[in-house]
Amino acid sequence: MSDIKKLLESVQSGNLSVDDALLRIKEKPFDDLGYAVVDLHRKVRQGATEVVYGAGKSAQQIIGILKSLKQNGEKTVLVTRISPEKARNVQEEIDITYYEVSSLAIMGNLPPKDGNGRVVVATGGTSDIPVAEEAALTLEALGNEVVRIYDVGVSGLHRLLSRLDDIMSASVIVAVAGMEGALASVIGGLADCPVIAVPTSVGYGTCFNGLSALLSMLNSCASGVSVVNIDNGFGAGYQASMINHVKGK
């Protein structure tokens, strides 16, 4: 539920006055730190707090952004693509949990699971797990129940078929694969839910750092398969969360 909707329901129930609700909505929409303009109304507009992209930012810049978000009431904040050394520096001033496999950090506790169903995150191989974990942790930080199905690529199709119950009961599926990227098409032919394909840069010479998997996924003959950029686990996780939180209108 969005913050605005909660405010309106509080007014409706009499727990909050109209003037107090108006004041909260009018509070400044951003915090200008000089090196970053922190979007404080992101959750109001999109239902999720601004995510901090760690690559290219110094530890002190990340600390400043996280402090701004925390001071303005944000309880759970994602930091993506952050190195171990940078994460250790941030941990000296901010309480974050760092997940080295996915190069992702989370400030605060994971929220309650309030999605419509379960989201499956599947990988073709073990080498795809870092990208898959970026997607899975993004999903969990956005309030989704996640089922991980790792190393079920098409070179051993029986491994995937042994998890048909999970595949067929999912609300959304994130299929992460490098090499030829065939996993997304196979899952797309089995599932009755949206499938978000994530090509990875895993593979031998002619994989072209994930380009071959990207093209295979874009050309999938399975209906209902959409594709994000190479190694973009975060983007896939975020999109899957939006789908899993769509309410009937």
ROVOTOR-497596 format. One record per residue (C-alpha): x, z, y; residue in one letter. Coordinates in steps of 0.25 Angstrom, whole numbers, plus 5000, padded with zeros to 4 digits. Last residue first. Layout:
BEGIN
XZYa...
This chain:
BEGIN
496449604990k497149644977g498449704979k499849644979v500849744975h501449684963n501649554971i502349624982m503249694972s503549564965a504049504979q504949624982y505549624968g505749474969a506449484982g507249604978f507749524966g508249414974n509449364965d509149214968i507849204977n506449224973v505649144963v504149144960s503549124946v502049114945g501948984937s503048964926a503648824928c504848894935s505648794945n505948904955l506448994943m507348884938s507848854952l508149004954l508849014941a509748894944s510048954958l510449084952g511949084956n512148934952f511548954938c512548844935t513748934933g513149054925y511949144928g511449264936v511149224951s509749274949t508349204950p507249294953v505849254948a504549324952i503449304942v502049324946p501149374935c500549314923d501849324915a502349234903l502749104910g503249164922g504149254913i504749124907v504949064920s505549184926a506549194915l507049054916a508049084927g509148994922e510249094923m509649204932g508449284930a507549384936v506049384934a505149474942v503749494936i502549534943v501249614939s501849624925a501049634912s501449504906m502949524908i502949674903d502149644891d503049514888l504249604887r504649554873s504549414878l505649434888l506649474877r506149364868h506549264878l508049284875g508749174883s507549184892v507949314899g507449454896v508649534902d507849634910y506349674910i506149774920r504749824923v504449874937v503349954943e503249924958n503350004971g504249934980l505550004976a505149974962e505049824965l506349824972t507049894961l506549784951a506949664960a508349724962e508349754948e508049614944a509249564952v510249664946p509549634932i509849484932d511149504924s510349574913t509649444910g508349364913g507749474921t506349534922a505749624932v504249654929v503349714940v502249804935r500849814941g500049824954n501149894962g501150034966d502350094959k502750214968p503850204977p505350214973l506050324980n506950304993g507950214997m508250104986i509450024984a509749894977l511049824972s510249794959s511149854949v511649954959e510350024961y510550114973y509550234976t509550264991i509650394999d510250355012i511550405019e512650405008e511750315000q511950205009v513450205007n513250204992r512250084993a513350005001k514350034990e513349994979p512949864986s511549844992i510749714989r509349784992t508949904999v507549954996l506850065004v505850164999t505350275008k505150205021e504650305032g505350255045n506550345043q506750285029k506750145035l507750175046s508650255037k508650135027l509050035038i510150125043g510750155029i510750005026i511449975039q512450085036q512650025022a513049895028s512049775027k512449635021g511749665008a510749785009g509449715011y508549825015v507049815011v505949835021e504849925016t503749865008a502249835010g502549705018q502049735032r501949885033v503249895024k504049805033r503549885045h504949965047l505749835047d507149885050v507849805061v509349805056a510749805063y510149865076g509349975069l508049915074d506849995067d505649915064f504149915065p504050035075k502850125073e501550045076k500950065062i501250215062r500650235076l499350155072l499150245060a499350365069d498250315079d497250275068v497350425062s497850445048l497250525037n495850475040g495650395027s495650265035q496850295043v497650335031s497150205024e497650125036l499050195035l499150165020k498750015023k499850015034i500850075024d500549965014s500050005000m
